[in-house]
Amino acid sequence: MTEDTGSDTERHLREALRHLGETQDDEDLRKTHSVALEEVENTVSTVLREYEQDE
């Protein structure tokens, strides 16, 4: 993976986390959606941590 690709990947992961956080703050979400979003957020966070450790 090139440095540019790595930077893009990290930027996209961080942006996804930000969007997920904003979505979870929406009070109109049903509980099942919140649980699904939390799972996605956990997965993205794990991938980002692993990515940072590999650098």
Phi, psi and omega in degrees: 000131180283166180297319179297317179297318178298318178296318178296318180299312181297318180298316180294320178296316179295321178295320178298317178299319180297315179296319178297319178297318179296320181294321180294336179284348180289115185290347182276355181290142174283156183302321181297324177293320179298318179296316180297317178296323178296320178297316179296316179300316179298319180295314180297319179298318179296315179298317180297317178298316179296321178299315181295325180290331181284344183285000000 
